[in-house]
Amino acid sequence: MRPLCTKLAMTLGAAALIAFGAACAQDGAMAREPTRHDRDDHHGLIVIGHRGASGYRPEHTLESYRLAIRQGADFIEPDLVATKDGVLVARHENEISGTTDVAHHPEFANRKATKTVDGIALTGWFTEDFTLAELKTLRAKERIPDIRPGNTRYDGLYPVPTFAEVIQLAKRESRGNRKIGIYPETKHPTYFAREGRRLDGSLIATSLGAKLIETLVAQGFTDPKRIYIQSFEVENLIELKKKLMPMAGVNLPLTQLYDDIAAAKPYDFVYNVARGNDLNAIYGALYQKIEGGIGPDTGYSALTAQPVLDWMKANYAAGIGPWKVNLLPRVALDPKIDANGDGKAELGTRNTGIVHPLLGRALKAGLQVHPYTLRAEENFLTQTPTGISQTALAEAVQLYSMGVQGFFIDQPDVGVAAREIFLDLNRQGRGD
């Protein structure tokens, strides 16, 4: 953050961030200069570069991860899926038509298929039908070009990275006392391990958790201070904790992600209940901790109760990753408003002023809380309950002030600036 912005923040207080937040954010295309807090204790507060610096470069590319690191992110986040030959690569989904130029490769036209992934029918091209060598002939493109047209100038420049390459980047970019961490997510683990099939009809039968641990060990990257492993499913995290990590002689922190608390269900719950699998054997005492047990209607809301969070902390989870809109519920604005003056009315929600009890319960259980995803574009922003339009900078400072220890953000420079402001404001009067 520029010194003037820090001085303004300390003089005017947190409420003023909303007014000047956008002006204080650094140009994301440039590497951020180190600030004084880079050398200070961050009090356990982290900034997670969501898919790298995906607000400024096509997501899940080495260039996106590299920029996130240079902007000050503590962790970079690769989503992991598997190739036909069992190599983990970084893609948002195993269906890659939205994130690569595969549709422009006539040699792969016959790979297009319709598959059901976690109960949803998708048509496109899937990583499990390509060898790593074939995937390496593709190039990444911007996933949301209508919202991030500036990123399209990088379309076609960057290949799909392997998980091993992401680890190697983190190693190279770690210098002195600054150690870059990695926050990998296993995408659709039940699909890859049990349900998904390749084009020839054969089962994929690939454990993403086993491949993840195998890769970390092979790369010598097993420092628990530099890794969180995350998943929206429950079974694979328990398997990692109880079986896969002990077998490999490692013990890494796990984060339970939450999809929409109001409506969504962990897919492994859906899969195992539908097939009549032994839920006690799979989930242990979690089955008893959830009120009413695990059934066809059990959703993420069941994982918000205090006894469940306490059990998760004691048995497998170091943290949780809730959707920020669940922590701070919103109501729709009709009509939408143009908050940034660009002539487009894209801000469409207002916070209610309610904080979901999940936050307090998780902190009481001793869990880290890392909500997702902060984004600077107006489409993703909201208003305060009093109708003041927020910037991503103000939103980030608000989350730190509520007690979260970190967050996933597409513009890591904004997250780093927010942390600096938050720490400056809380160091006033202490003589620090």
Buried (B, 14 or more C-beta within 10 A) or exposed (E): BBEEBBEBBEEEEBEEBBBBBBEBBBEBEEBBEEBEBBEEEBEEBBBBBBBBBBBBBBBBBBBBBBBBBBBBBBBBBBBBBBBBEBBBBBBBBBBBBBBBBBBEBEEBEEBBBEBEBBEEEBEBBBBBBBEBEBBBBBBBBBBBBEBBEEBEEBBBEBBBBBBBBBBBBBBEBBEEEEBBBBBBBBBBBBBBBBBBBBBEEEEBEBBBBBBBBBBBBEBEBBEEEBBBBBBBBBBBBBBBBEEBBEEBEBEBBBBBBBBBBEEBBBBBBBBBBEEEEEBEEBBBEBBEBBEEBBEEEBBBBBBBBBBBBBBBBEBBBBBBBBBBBBBBBBEEBEEBBBBBEEEEEBBBBBBEEEBBEBBBBBBEBEBBBBBBBBBBBBEBBBBBBEEBBBBBBBBBBBBBEBEBBBBBBBBBBBBBBBBBBBBBBBEEEEEE
